[in-house]
Amino acid sequence: MAGVKNQLPLFWTTLVALASPLGGGAADRPNILYIMSDDHAAHAISAYGSRVNQTPNLDRLAKGGMRFDNCFAVNSICSPSRATILTGKYSHLNGVPTFNRFDGSQPTVARHLQAAGYYTGMIGKWHLGSDPTGFDQWSVLPGQGVYFDPAFLGPDGRRVIKGYVTDVITDLAIKFLEDRPKDKPFFLMCHHKAPHRSWEPDEKHRAMFASRHIPEPSTLRDDYATRTDAIRECRQKVFEDLTRYDLKLVPPADLTGPARNQWLSVKPTEVELEVGGKQQKLTGEALNAWKYQRYMQDYLACVQSVDDNVGRLLDWLDQNGLSKNTVVIYTSDQGFFLGDHGLYDKRFMYEVSIRMPFLVRWPGATKPGAVQEAMAINPDFAPTFMDMAGLPVPADMQGRSLVPLLKGERPADWRTSWYYRYYHDPGDHNTRAHYGVRTATHKLIYFWKKDQWEMFDLVKDPDEVHNLYNDPAQQEVVAKLKTELYRLKKEVKDDDQFANEQPPHDVGGQPAARRKK
Ligand SMILES: [Ca+2]
């Protein structure tokens, strides 16, 4: 019996080696460094043509690898996107449609890679309620975490680390890399909290953007003329819904406790400011323009710290001779409205909300400076990591490996459409539940609780301001999109599992926080 036991690992190693795209043994399998920010829109990265900032370190990654221009989240909010990335499955199959606890006993890419001999780590924002599984080391923010002197939870309990959260997460990532066993490839998920609301930058980056004028997007004053109720009813509008806290207004000194919090939660319709030693009252359009500037200055300052810290990680890989055999990925859990359509936040199936930045540097496999137009979705990430590691993609993963695309090949049967579904209604921003289909040229959205539709021609109307659903000339297109929508819904096994009832929200803490350590 002892002989059989001894043979099993050898047999497994041989299988893995045979399946490896690089042809060698375990030592040749690439390391995977997966860096993900929270709410970082692609149009706030200069490699994606940003009009509002410069991100030299993310650009360095883009120049050294492939930039995906059409990578999308299939449910554009935090916890669902994270569950989808780990499992390769849609929300209705991984059980996380909104902000509910992830069942860590299900298969995940981390568990698969760990079982195949990868040394695995998870550092930063997790936001899935349960303790991470499949990781040799983990250190995660409780819930959303905080920007300054953040607490982290790990297998041994809770600890507070002094510093700014983006710097601290990078420090922990570097520590993981330094301490790792050198005879194994590693898989590290490094998840930044920034630039999620409430957009609190460190002083250095705050000062960089404090007096900068940020260009407004063309749809900041979108009048929603052709749209359904959903966009009018949502409470994620830059002009109407940012609070005094979001805008970093300072409460009167004599306010404390609940009264102070109440003051900060107000969505102001007039603001008094001191400009050049003079008191100035802002209202109406002047206030609107000021709110956009305040929002974007802080958002972009948070992004700049992320960019600096990506640079630190890239430098560390260079200095330690690891750049050549490490795949480095940069993405965000979804996109974000940067005043587009007058909005902040995400949730809607509109382009800037669902589009994820996705930069992949894989020396020897991906051509430097390549641009990929094919449509990728976040259920593809787990299959891609499996494939990179030379492992077969499990049949229950719904995404598809992006490795052929990364190698410059486009399979003839690559997807030409994909399915989206958002459930958090009622939810934080009064954003109506919807599902829809996106093709390379069109998008059809159904707000099922309102029984209202929107259809956009993405070629003629890339900003999505003309809802064509009721246009008589478009009825043939609408009918085709509806057929495709219901075909996809069935294909991804969406039986309306969560259509009418959301599971209880429970991602604020973790079991580790409750352990007395
Ligand atoms: Ca997010």
Residues whose N, C-alpha, C, O or C-beta is under 5 A from the ligand:
A	BS01	CA	D38 D39 I77 C78 D333
